[in-house]
């Protein structure tokens, strides 16, 4: 299937040269819910030659760490990880292979992060997949079942996934998304729910992301987030990180002079005064 002329940057398939994209490199790890971690790795496991990996979907509110979980799990397998950010404008050719004009005024074919992961045996994280239309999802149907290939209309190629290729989609629970078509829903299994973390887990996440931040600030922020979670408010760890980071910057300026006041101001600037009700005494 692949030419011996293949390299890290391009590969030739049935006489067609494809330019590959670089994997994502993120300075992040997973310090959250271990049950989600185990469920994701179990879905990707292949137990015998006749078995194939599953294509799980990570479901949860924006900002709970779905993409971080998927990326860290892929890296833990020693694989390259490619993140594709889905949008309402994503077209089938965007997901697969796109023709572009080279500096020499010739047509070049560029493999998407997903197709690059298929070729190189990496992990593809389709981020916020339920922002895509059904037309875009339809191009992935044969990849997400036992066939494990895609067909590019642009190049006329049928590309089969490397045996080490793994796929995961993250789906947001909010009003700005589409319902998945049933034939895609049944292919994205199992569903793994990524929920708000418990207090100690949330504190560890903040410490991991803000190692320079004073413990007093982190605890103020965690108390705020936990109250918001109990009220089923939308605020997430991502919001807490931004609040704490802004509070650190204010303290560095010397105004205000205490951690509690800095967190209050951080909440006001990041989330608005309506969030004050979760600050506590």
Steps between C-alpha positions, in 0.01 A plus 500: 500500500774749594798582282856454624536873443298564813651740752395679817357785292347327201395162369409367155187285473407350162712765329346793688731699725345606831655760727458412866443736791694510826362344817386722785743560785328615817668549839219331690412185690188347653461532876123469515254214520681168469185307411465699175866429423452124546181498291668678208804273496275193524303615193823528301630160604534220241487158666560268201574522124131489406417784737496871409519809721182685588431868428390651830332834550584721798194694610481790745467872545754730331815539707489180706816361336376266226768602250772486766390149597502381137839654427666368816358150447632492144845613609502237776490237223812649346306619196498827312179692569322714241218732607243610242276788612155448352276796413164554336688582178702177489471336158573135410817603313614694808480179700686295239723644225510860378649625171715812534713704260874461561754785468582352157133548396434125502223316682611326818289267711515552875382226735295621794606425860255208494639343179857565614423311822349216294815474286751530784315287756430791730203615704243743361297713741200644317430792730143627545375255241134584548560843348538327160217444253380156393666543158841523666431204729388285205853505357622323815241222510723227344789601725296459816386142441676172416611633159737762649564699182413834345433587136623833368294635211763769442780249428304183419690316774377243745724513809491231764586577860826372648439226758623734775262783406263607775209743492304691761243777469423760765141626515383806690176514693373842397238661279733591212545145370331259257343167581718216371349289220396161637736309269791704642374486858504120485861507374628729779500254785533485792380829644730625776363775722756756618339681791608770742786370719479452876660765721842334546520409130415857405768632733759267343401620151547862602839422658609318186405788273611782731812380685599864562172586673468544877313218673268751665375619162449146373291406803285813467437412136421134569251597771334732249486230229363234732214728609426570133502126418252429781267758349547337155655822373697486173835615644784253441862438592601704195314797650670439834844498338428834333370651825806382693742615229347847496506516881873420495561785255307744720700400807821541305396859434428546870137599457314347676744387766325184627411173327130505583443840343705400196280192443184709534631741238603205283148358515354838409729546200481142369144391583309814596342623821214249474755235604562675836227286662738202493789676673380424850568701816 
